[in-house]
Amino acid sequence: MTVKLDTRSVESASATEIYISAVPAEIASAQSQAEEIFSGISDILRSPSPSERRGSKKAHIFQERVFAAQSAMETLSRARSQAYSGLDDGVAPSFLVAKEGLLGPVAGVQVHAISSNIQPEVVKLDGIPCGRILRTSDRDPALRESCTYLTLSNISAPQSPQAKFTPAKAGEQAQAMMEKAESALKQFGADFLSVPRTWMWLKDILSWYDEFNHVRTEFFTEHRLIGEGTRQSMPASTGIGLGPADGSYCAMDLTAVLEPHNSIQFLQAVGKQQCALDYGSAFSRASRAVTPAGQTVFVSGTASIDADGATTHIGDASGQIATTIENVRAVLADMNCKDEDVVQMVAYCKTTEVEKIFNASKGPLNWPWVTAICDICRPDLLFEIEATAMPR
């Protein structure tokens, strides 16, 4: 096998959440890696789970991301189409452009799927499928509590291919992206207060991250997520230097919990990390939300940053990697999560040299790693991790 498939699942009375991470295991052609990845994911999704054998639950893709160099995107898209017959509901995954890694241009694929008696409905914006919504009932028979769960993928604003990059133009697109996501949420009577987690995919991040932060902060202030009299309901988030494959300056994925109402816990300072808003980044360090199979903890993109917001171990990849892992584990511990509760994980490495050091130093942690090569949000940061966990 030229690829490794890691599957983590958590089951409740009404749904099973399935997380699949598929990554190259050895150097091979992009074609063979793509075919193995998507045929493997397809086999997992089509295989009956124990609950399905007891009843009639079916697995459906809820959110999906593809990490690869631009040169491999067409190959991956074609292999996905061939493998997903009957599984593809028309919602495209987020195709995210990374630099080529040690094992070639394909970095990996992440899938979050849900097995339930109720099938997710496709969400459209301007007639284009862009997400899914799932409404479950009796999530906990003792509480008779329902859950309405929404994901949006690859939300971006149109851009002219001839447009010359400037931070201001990128900022305008970020503003349009935020407004577009808000419009999609409003279809279901929701807004960003219902969002525990966002992912911000930012092309050429180092050239306009300050502008992006300004746009996001102003948007969240205007929409009463932050500011005087609010409870600082900023989503946990990742802002990373992976651009959308269509060439846009930015795109967004998000997760929203529409029911139970007001069930999201936002943590500004957790583990060894202080509030990111103190140094101009409007996101929570972590969040916890009710999801169809239980509770999900979302750990924001985390790096080697001290309590004052300063980068530590500058120029020392080993030091940054060790500190980042320590910071993430501290957040997980504060959220009552164990290492085995981690269901999804991405390690962002600035270069393949950092990837080599990471591969040699990540130790016995049995996390479902996907590793992508890209710029981090500061020139002196070499490494970043994000995580999703479901405490059993």
Secondary structure per residue as TSV (DSSP state, phi and psi in degrees):
chain	resnum	aa	ss	phi	psi
A	1	M	-	360.0	133.6
A	2	T	-	-94.5	-0.6
A	3	V	E	-133.2	159.2
A	4	K	E	-117.5	130.4
A	5	L	E	-113.8	126.0
A	6	D	E	-118.0	125.5
A	7	T	E	-120.8	127.6
A	8	R	E	-123.8	137.4
A	9	S	E	-142.6	150.6
A	10	V	E	-133.7	133.4
A	11	E	E	-118.9	140.5
A	12	S	-	-124.8	-175.1
A	13	A	S	-64.8	-29.1
A	14	S	S	-113.7	-9.9
A	15	A	E	-161.4	154.3
A	16	T	E	-121.5	125.5
A	17	E	E	-95.2	130.2
A	18	I	E	-121.2	126.3
A	19	Y	E	-114.9	124.4
A	20	I	E	-118.5	129.6
A	21	S	E	-120.6	121.7
A	22	A	E	-121.4	121.4
A	23	V	E	-135.9	155.7
A	24	P	E	-62.0	142.1
A	25	A	S	-105.9	-16.0
A	26	E	S	-159.0	166.3
A	27	I	-	-68.2	131.1
A	28	A	-	-160.3	174.5
A	29	S	-	-68.4	151.1
A	30	A	H	-59.1	-34.7
A	31	Q	H	-62.0	-49.3
A	32	S	H	-68.6	-38.3
A	33	Q	H	-63.4	-43.4
A	34	A	H	-63.3	-44.3
A	35	E	H	-64.1	-42.5
A	36	E	H	-68.3	-40.2
A	37	I	H	-60.6	-53.0
A	38	F	H	-77.9	-30.8
A	39	S	H	-68.4	-36.6
A	40	G	H	-65.0	-44.8
A	41	I	H	-62.0	-43.4
A	42	S	H	-58.7	-44.3
A	43	D	H	-62.1	-41.0
A	44	I	H	-63.4	-45.3
A	45	L	H	-68.6	-30.3
A	46	R	H	-85.5	-14.6
A	47	S	S	-77.0	134.6
A	48	P	-	-69.4	133.8
A	49	S	-	-82.5	166.1
A	50	P	H	-53.1	-41.1
A	51	S	H	-67.7	-34.4
A	52	E	H	-67.5	-36.2
A	53	R	H	-67.2	-27.5
A	54	R	H	-82.6	-21.8
A	55	G	S	-142.7	-133.9
A	56	S	-	-131.8	23.9
A	57	K	-	-70.4	142.8
A	58	K	E	-123.7	149.9
A	59	A	E	-90.9	134.4
A	60	H	E	-133.4	138.2
A	61	I	E	-63.9	133.8
A	62	F	E	-111.6	-34.5
A	63	Q	E	-157.2	146.6
A	64	E	E	-149.6	140.7
A	65	R	E	-134.7	141.0
A	66	V	E	-120.7	122.6
A	67	F	E	-111.1	119.8
A	68	A	E	-168.0	163.8
A	69	A	-	-68.5	153.8
A	70	Q	G	-55.5	-35.6
A	71	S	G	-63.5	-20.3
A	72	A	G	-101.4	-5.0
A	73	M	H	-62.5	-44.3
A	74	E	H	-63.3	-41.3
A	75	T	H	-61.8	-44.4
A	76	L	H	-65.2	-42.6
A	77	S	H	-62.3	-41.7
A	78	R	H	-67.4	-43.3
A	79	A	H	-65.0	-36.9
A	80	R	H	-62.4	-46.7
A	81	S	H	-59.9	-40.5
A	82	Q	H	-69.6	-35.9
A	83	A	H	-83.6	-24.7
A	84	Y	-	-96.3	20.2
A	85	S	T	-53.4	121.8
A	86	G	T	88.2	-13.2
A	87	L	T	-102.0	-24.7
A	88	D	-	-81.0	117.4
A	89	D	-	-97.2	8.0
A	90	G	S	98.5	-11.1
A	91	V	-	-84.3	116.1
A	92	A	-	-73.7	147.2
A	93	P	-	-70.8	168.8
A	94	S	E	-82.5	113.3
A	95	F	E	-92.0	115.1
A	96	L	E	-119.4	127.6
A	97	V	E	-87.2	115.4
A	98	A	-	-111.5	166.9
A	99	K	B	-80.3	159.1
A	100	E	-	-64.9	135.6
A	101	G	B	-100.2	-169.9
A	102	L	T	-63.9	-28.7
A	103	L	T	-104.5	15.9
A	104	G	B	115.5	-167.7
A	105	P	S	-77.5	-15.5
A	106	V	E	-93.5	119.8
A	107	A	E	-90.7	-41.2
A	108	G	E	158.2	174.8
A	109	V	E	-134.4	136.0
A	110	Q	E	-116.8	135.0
A	111	V	E	-129.6	131.7
A	112	H	E	-110.0	116.6
A	113	A	E	-120.4	158.4
A	114	I	E	-131.7	130.2
A	115	S	E	-102.9	118.8
A	116	S	E	-155.6	157.5
A	117	N	S	-66.7	-22.9
A	118	I	S	-103.5	129.4
A	119	Q	-	-84.5	137.4
A	120	P	-	-59.6	146.8
A	121	E	E	-98.6	143.2
A	122	V	E	-76.5	133.8
A	123	V	E	-98.2	132.9
A	124	K	E	-120.4	148.7
A	125	L	E	-133.7	123.4
A	126	D	T	55.2	35.3
A	127	G	T	80.8	0.0
A	128	I	E	-107.6	127.6
A	129	P	E	-60.1	129.0
A	130	C	E	-139.2	3.3
A	131	G	E	178.7	-170.3
A	132	R	E	-146.0	150.2
A	133	I	E	-130.2	138.1
A	134	L	E	-127.5	129.2
A	135	R	E	-114.5	111.2
A	136	T	E	-108.1	156.3
A	137	S	E	-125.1	160.1
A	138	D	E	52.4	44.4
A	139	R	E	-55.5	-40.0
A	140	D	E	-125.5	108.6
A	141	P	T	-55.3	-30.6
A	142	A	T	-69.3	-33.5
A	143	L	T	-97.6	-15.8
A	144	R	T	52.6	47.2
A	145	E	E	-103.3	133.1
A	146	S	E	-97.0	162.8
A	147	C	E	-136.2	128.6
A	148	T	E	-117.5	121.0
A	149	Y	E	-126.6	132.7
A	150	L	E	-131.5	139.2
A	151	T	E	-127.0	145.4
A	152	L	E	-123.8	143.9
A	153	S	E	-132.0	139.3
A	154	N	E	55.9	44.7
A	155	I	E	-78.3	116.3
A	156	S	-	-146.1	166.8
A	157	A	-	-101.9	148.0
A	158	P	-	-59.3	146.0
A	159	Q	-	-140.6	136.5
A	160	S	-	-71.5	131.6
A	161	P	T	-58.8	-24.0
A	162	Q	T	-88.7	-4.4
A	163	A	-	-66.0	129.6
A	164	K	-	-81.6	135.3
A	165	F	-	-68.2	132.7
A	166	T	-	-143.4	151.6
A	167	P	H	-55.8	-37.5
A	168	A	H	-64.1	-43.5
A	169	K	H	-65.6	-40.0
A	170	A	H	-62.9	-39.9
A	171	G	H	-62.7	-39.0
A	172	E	H	-62.1	-39.7
A	173	Q	H	-69.1	-36.6
A	174	A	H	-62.7	-41.5
A	175	Q	H	-61.3	-45.8
A	176	A	H	-63.6	-36.9
A	177	M	H	-61.6	-46.7
A	178	M	H	-62.4	-42.8
A	179	E	H	-65.7	-36.2
A	180	K	H	-66.2	-42.4
A	181	A	H	-63.4	-42.4
A	182	E	H	-60.3	-39.4
A	183	S	H	-63.7	-40.4
A	184	A	H	-65.4	-40.8
A	185	L	H	-64.1	-37.9
A	186	K	H	-63.7	-23.2
A	187	Q	T	-57.9	-25.2
A	188	F	T	-115.2	21.6
A	189	G	T	69.0	25.0
A	190	A	-	-119.1	175.0
A	191	D	-	-152.9	-168.1
A	192	F	G	-68.0	-13.5
A	193	L	G	-67.9	-15.2
A	194	S	G	-95.5	7.7
A	195	V	-	-107.1	111.8
A	196	P	S	-84.7	-17.5
A	197	R	E	-149.7	132.2
A	198	T	E	-126.9	156.5
A	199	W	E	-127.2	123.5
A	200	M	E	-108.9	112.3
A	201	W	E	-97.5	113.2
A	202	L	E	-122.9	109.1
A	203	K	T	-66.6	139.3
A	204	D	T	51.1	47.9
A	205	I	G	-54.6	-38.4
A	206	L	G	-68.8	-19.9
A	207	S	G	-86.9	-10.6
A	208	W	T	-151.1	19.5
A	209	Y	H	-63.3	-36.6
A	210	D	H	-61.8	-41.8
A	211	E	H	-64.3	-42.4
A	212	F	H	-60.0	-46.0
A	213	N	H	-60.1	-39.0
A	214	H	H	-62.0	-46.5
A	215	V	H	-62.0	-47.3
A	216	R	H	-63.3	-43.5
A	217	T	H	-63.4	-44.1
A	218	E	H	-63.2	-41.0
A	219	F	H	-64.4	-46.1
A	220	F	H	-67.6	-33.6
A	221	T	H	-66.6	-46.2
A	222	E	H	-61.2	-35.2
A	223	H	T	-95.4	14.4
A	224	R	T	64.8	31.6
A	225	L	S	-83.6	-32.3
A	226	I	S	-135.2	163.8
A	227	G	S	117.0	176.6
A	228	E	T	-59.2	131.0
A	229	G	T	85.6	0.6
A	230	T	S	-101.4	170.7
A	231	R	-	-104.0	21.2
A	232	Q	-	53.2	67.1
A	233	S	-	-93.5	54.4
A	234	M	-	-82.4	133.8
A	235	P	-	-62.8	150.1
A	236	A	E	-61.8	148.8
A	237	S	E	-155.2	158.6
A	238	T	E	-122.6	129.6
A	239	G	E	-121.5	111.4
A	240	I	E	-139.9	158.9
A	241	G	B	-84.2	50.9
A	242	L	-	-112.4	114.9
A	243	G	E	-87.2	152.9
A	244	P	E	-62.0	146.8
A	245	A	T	-67.0	-18.5
A	246	D	T	-81.5	0.8
A	247	G	-	91.0	-1.0
A	248	S	-	-62.2	155.8
A	249	Y	S	-67.0	-32.1
A	250	C	E	-157.3	158.3
A	251	A	E	-152.1	162.6
A	252	M	E	-134.1	139.0
A	253	D	E	-110.9	151.3
A	254	L	E	-151.3	160.5
A	255	T	E	-120.7	135.2
A	256	A	E	-129.7	145.2
A	257	V	E	-117.6	108.2
A	258	L	E	-87.7	-30.5
A	259	E	E	-139.3	142.5
A	260	P	S	-66.0	146.1
A	261	H	T	-68.7	144.2
A	262	N	T	54.1	37.6
A	263	S	-	-100.9	0.8
A	264	I	-	-90.2	134.4
A	265	Q	E	-105.5	122.9
A	266	F	E	-106.6	129.3
A	267	L	E	-116.7	113.5
A	268	Q	S	-79.4	-39.7
A	269	A	S	-128.2	120.5
A	270	V	B	-152.8	151.9
A	271	G	T	62.5	-128.6
A	272	K	T	-103.6	11.5
A	273	Q	B	-106.2	134.6
A	274	Q	-	-91.3	-179.8
A	275	C	-	-65.6	124.6
A	276	A	G	-68.6	-25.4
A	277	L	G	-63.7	-23.6
A	278	D	G	-61.6	-27.1
A	279	Y	G	-117.1	26.0
A	280	G	T	96.5	9.0
A	281	S	-	-112.9	117.7
A	282	A	-	-89.6	76.9
A	283	F	-	-149.4	155.6
A	284	S	B	-85.2	151.3
A	285	R	S	-66.4	-31.4
A	286	A	E	-161.3	165.1
A	287	S	E	-146.5	158.5
A	288	R	E	-129.7	135.9
A	289	A	E	-144.7	149.9
A	290	V	E	-70.4	131.7
A	291	T	E	-131.8	170.7
A	292	P	T	-55.0	-30.2
A	293	A	T	-105.3	7.3
A	294	G	E	152.4	-119.7
A	295	Q	E	-130.9	144.0
A	296	T	E	-121.6	135.0
A	297	V	E	-106.1	125.1
A	298	F	E	-108.0	117.5
A	299	V	E	-99.7	121.5
A	300	S	E	-62.5	165.1
A	301	G	E	-52.4	124.1
A	302	T	E	-127.5	137.3
A	303	A	-	-134.3	-171.2
A	304	S	S	-85.0	77.5
A	305	I	B	-126.8	137.0
A	306	D	-	-87.5	-177.1
A	307	A	T	-63.8	-22.1
A	308	D	T	-91.5	1.3
A	309	G	S	86.8	11.7
A	310	A	-	-94.4	144.5
A	311	T	B	-67.1	137.3
A	312	T	-	-112.6	162.6
A	313	H	S	55.1	46.3
A	314	I	T	-61.5	128.2
A	315	G	T	80.1	1.2
A	316	D	-	-117.8	94.8
A	317	A	H	-62.9	-42.5
A	318	S	H	-60.1	-43.6
A	319	G	H	-63.8	-42.6
A	320	Q	H	-65.8	-40.4
A	321	I	H	-63.3	-48.5
A	322	A	H	-61.7	-42.6
A	323	T	H	-67.7	-39.3
A	324	T	H	-63.6	-47.6
A	325	I	H	-60.4	-41.4
A	326	E	H	-61.2	-42.1
A	327	N	H	-64.7	-42.1
A	328	V	H	-65.4	-42.9
A	329	R	H	-65.3	-31.9
A	330	A	H	-67.0	-40.4
A	331	V	H	-62.8	-48.1
A	332	L	H	-57.9	-43.1
A	333	A	H	-63.0	-41.5
A	334	D	H	-64.0	-26.9
A	335	M	T	-95.1	14.6
A	336	N	T	58.6	38.2
A	337	C	-	-110.3	141.2
A	338	K	-	-98.1	167.5
A	339	D	G	-56.7	-38.1
A	340	E	G	-73.8	-7.9
A	341	D	G	-82.5	-11.9
A	342	V	E	-69.9	125.6
A	343	V	E	-110.9	-17.5
A	344	Q	E	-152.6	144.3
A	345	M	E	-157.1	137.2
A	346	V	E	-128.4	131.9
A	347	A	E	-106.3	122.6
A	348	Y	E	-102.5	119.4
A	349	C	E	-113.3	136.6
A	350	K	S	-68.5	-35.1
A	351	T	S	-142.3	169.8
A	352	T	H	-68.3	-25.5
A	353	E	H	-64.5	-41.1
A	354	V	H	-65.5	-38.9
A	355	E	H	-59.8	-41.5
A	356	K	H	-59.8	-46.2
A	357	I	H	-64.5	-40.9
A	358	F	H	-61.8	-47.0
A	359	N	H	-58.8	-34.2
A	360	A	H	-82.2	-16.0
A	361	S	H	-119.0	-2.9
A	362	K	S	-74.2	-13.3
A	363	G	T	67.5	-151.4
A	364	P	T	-84.0	5.2
A	365	L	-	-60.5	117.5
A	366	N	-	-91.7	54.3
A	367	W	-	-89.8	152.1
A	368	P	-	-79.9	74.6
A	369	W	E	-67.2	134.6
A	370	V	E	-120.3	130.1
A	371	T	E	-114.6	125.8
A	372	A	E	-122.6	140.2
A	373	I	E	-96.8	121.3
A	374	C	-	-168.8	170.8
A	375	D	B	-75.5	144.0
A	376	I	-	-93.8	177.6
A	377	C	S	-75.8	-8.1
A	378	R	S	-129.8	146.2
A	379	P	T	-60.3	-29.1
A	380	D	T	-92.1	0.4
A	381	L	-	-91.2	131.5
A	382	L	-	-107.4	-11.0
A	383	F	E	-157.8	146.9
A	384	E	E	-153.8	148.8
A	385	I	E	-129.4	143.9
A	386	E	E	-124.7	156.6
A	387	A	E	-148.3	151.7
A	388	T	E	-127.4	133.8
A	389	A	E	-135.8	149.3
A	390	M	-	-125.7	98.1
A	391	P	-	-61.3	130.6
A	392	R	-	-74.6	360.0
